[in-house]
Amino acid sequence: MKKEQIKEIVSRMTLEEKACMCSGADFWHTEAIERLGIPASMVSDGPHGLRKQDDKADHLGVNESIKAVCFPAGCATAASFNRDLIQEMGKTLANECQAEGISVILGPAMNIKRSPVCGRNFEYYSEDPYVAGQMAGALIAGVQSGNVGTSPKHFLANNQETRRMTCSSNVDERTMREIYLAAFEYAVKQGKPWTVMSSYNRINGKHATESKEYLTDILRDEWGFDGYVMSDWGAVFNRVEELKAGMDLEMPASGGDNDALIVKAVREGRLDESVVDTAVERILDIVYRFEENKKPDAVWDKDADHEMAAKIAQETMVLLKNDGVLPLDSGKKIAFIGQYAKKPRFQGGGSSHINCAKVTGALDAVADICQVTYAQGFDDRTETTDEAMMAEALTAAKEAEVAVLFVGLPDIIESESFDRSDMKMPANQTTLIEKVCEVQKNVVVVLHNGAPIEMPWIDRVSGVLEAYLSGEACGAAEVDILFGKVNPSGRLPETFPIKYEDNPSYLYFPGEGNEVNYAEGIFVGYRYYDRKKMDVLFPFGYGLSYTEFAYSNLKLDKKSMKASDTLSVSVDVTNIGDRAGKEVVQLYVNDVESHVLRPVNELRDFAKIELAPGETKTVNFTLDKRAFAYFNTTIHDWHVEEGEFNIRIGRSSRDIVCEESVYVEASGRIPVTYTLDSAVMDIREDPAAYELAKPYLNIDILTVDESDDSASAEAMSPVMMKAMIDYLPLRGMMSFSQGKVTLAMLEELVEKLNSLNK
Ligand code: BGC
């Protein structure tokens, strides 16, 4: 509907009607106003399937939802590194929404996996903002191509479940921009979501729902978002201020109380009625965007979508270890051990939980290939070993030639609403793996979890397949990969540290009381481990294949460039094995030298390609200013520092296979305010300032005579002298120059230096 038509409808609404429109009619609907022909519009969880509650509604899945299809969760879809595939998943979800009359699906959930133990990590994509933003953008584009809206969530800095409704995420500006905002920025700019869901938590003390800075200045004015912002369910704390900040729709309803506050504030002159009008216009714009593109005859074929879920799952699993045991030989005696072979854990608990019409476990799927023996091994409702189950598992393992263990994290450990307390698997499952290794040398572990776990047994097993929580058809995909029908092509969208304590947020997670200090700053995930050169279990971007890929011919189209130019990068990738396979080509940028702390490598692009044996493909990337920039807090903008940058192609952040460098000119001069306390080195390192200061600095005390071998020179080595001079504040020159430098000279210098900022 045209903006003018919407404005016209709003002009006919009473203040009460408009206030009412700013909150839900119930758990899942926006208000209808019959008098004006405004229809109600349904929203529904999300993100990886429909959790449509027909009758009794609640937000954490206590009451049943309709039978639906569960696709791989965010943790898994990110591992596919395949934008096209996730876009296809989005299209499929849109068709389901159309068939069910749902205008907006509540996802993607895309918070950064700051800590491996965040309870909702299974829904989230990555520790890296580029991956999170790209995968979210792909899902959004897919869903919205079917004229159904999305709601990237939870905006912003909602990276834990502990006290999620009261805690304050205390994040500095650069970190917010480079990590937490960046993920949403990529998604919003690429996908243009119809709505955004603002989170429960506070940010630096202020509720996210009340932040004009994030909801309006950045989201709308900088990034061009033009839909409506809705609250997470119950994330309304100060309705009038939130409306002013740009939080348009309260979900669900608050029994009319908050609407009444809006009316009162307008009547008392504390809230301009135009603010209410704008919010209603935004909501109606989306209501009609769906309404006018409804497809009431859409057919939801659950079997076809189950097959689609299986196809997606094939690309979401990451082969972490393989000493040659995989792919399995169906002629061998194989034992499937572990509850998750029969009843897989393929999704997490909470608002994303799907009531599945059909589930395929590995035990069902393997029946088409060969006969295996099965033993349950453990009960995932407890961490205590069941001795009878253990005995049965050990017999099955002993009698087989290969034992495949289907283990992972149960719902009692990993779910919405609480965080994990450590990175361990339940004790009964760890014991099972260890005991099976004692009786069987060919052990393959298939993991079902939404985030990293510790693997104390890693050296004793022959193979590990990270299946993540890959949806209702996970068993089919697992069997296809285990037996080699499908070549695994997932890569880790997050680092697996050796132990929880290695994680950069460990000391600050989940905070003290309501205060959560993101003290690790920008050093989240691999940005930290790589900079620390810390051993990890599996690095970011890692994953094996049944074939091998070789890289050659890395080319940059320039050797030097302005920050405003673009750089074209190409690299050849060849499948040098004897099976077709998919490779994730990862491009990292490394700033060789910088005045600010920067990660060693930052992922700036990736591409997934398929190659037949012997085939070579050229992969092209285009990098712009942002690929080289960091967020500068003096100019409050992205800035490129002049110098050499390495363009690196890697199999993971730790396995760089080729690199070329490019010289990039600075994107501008960062203004510096000089005072008498500015250090000599700060002036020397600022070329423009140094030029001006040379006549003042050209005095004996600032030069080091490296050939002097007198006793005094021994006491003060040139290195030491140089350091002392570098760190000397300008005013110090008065004390050491024996009258050659006067206060008047220094004041004149400072004035000249500061004139550079004009
Ligand atoms: C969750 C959201 C969800 C909403 C509605 C909230 O508790 O945080 O992700 O969309 O409930 O179920």
Boltz pocket constraint, residues with backbone or C-beta under 6 A from the ligand:
constraints:
  - pocket:
      binder: B
      contacts: [[A, 45], [A, 46], [A, 58], [A, 59], [A, 60], [A, 106], [A, 153], [A, 154], [A, 232], [A, 233], [A, 351]]
      max_distance: 6.0
